[in-house]
Amino acid sequence: MNITDKIQKLRTDKGWSVAELSRVTEIPTVSLRVMLSRDDPNNYNVKALIRIAEALDSTVSFLTKEDKDTIVPEITKIQRKELQKVISDAVDHYFSGEAIKKGKN
């Protein structure tokens, strides 16, 4: 999702028209419409982007971050098994009463 798509989604989630976003950001409606309809959807004036992000209760970082940047890498099968073992051991230790007896709950 590019910047424009994110802005449009956040705007519609608030139930705002482009005119309402324009009013809140104090960016002229015509200018805002031009920004949102550019061929390059990632070409924004920084000051305008800050105003838009604030109005939409978002951040510039969120708006500019590409989808591939937000994907968390999957853990490997080995890491998953190790994590399951650590969790299992901790649960077993806790419910065995050892942690409770030592006051480490």
N, C-alpha and C positions, 0 to 999 in steps of 0.2 A: 504494500500500500504506500503510495507516495504522499507528499505533504498535502497536496490539494485534496486527495481522497480522505485523508484523516481530518482535515478541516471541515470538509463537507459532512462527514459522518458525525463529528462532534456538534456541528451546527444543527443538523437535523435531529440529533438526540435531544438537544435543548428545545427543539420546536421552533427554532429561529429561522427567519428568512434571511437572505443575503442583506436586505435592507436593515433588518434588526442588528445583524452582526456589524454592519457598517455604522449604525448609530452608536452602538456600545464601544466600538474601537475608535470612533471618530476618524475613520478612513472613508473618504467619499465613496458612495455606492458604485459609481462608474469605475473607479480605480479598483475597488474590491472585486467587482465582476470581471474586470480585465485580468487581475491576478489569478482568479479561480478558473479562467478559461484559456490560459496560455498553452501554447504547444509544449513548452517545457514546464511541467507541473512542479518542478523543484527549484524554480527561479523566483525567489521572494526577496524583497527588501527586508533587511534585518529588523529595522524599527517596526515595520508593519507586522512582521512575524511575531515579535514580542507582544505587541498589542493584541493580536489575534489569539495567541496562546493564553494570555492572561484572561481575556474575555471568555474563552471557552474552558476556563479552569483546567488548563493543561500547561505543558512546558514546551519551550522551544526544542529541548532535547527529545521529547516524545515525538513531536511533529517531524523532526528532521531525521530521526533514527529509521534506517531502512529495516524492512521486515527480517532480512537475513541477520541483522544485528541483534534481534530480539529472540532468536531461536536459541534455546538452551541445549547444548549438546547432550545427547543421550549418554547415560553411563553404560559402560561395557558390562557384559554378562558376569565377568570376574568381579568387577566392582560391586555389582548388584548382590552377588553371593556373599561377598565380604561384608557388605552393609547389613544384609539380612542376618548374618551370623552375629555381628556386633549387637544388633537390636535384640535378637533372640537371647543372647547371653545376658544382656542387661535386664531384660524382662524376667528371665529365669532367676537371676541373682536377687532382684527386687522381691519377687514373690516367694522366694525360698525362705524369706524372713531374715536373712543375714544383714541386709541393708537396714531393715527396721530395727533389729537388735542393736546395731551399731549407731543408730540415730542418724543414718545417712539417707533418708528417704527423699 
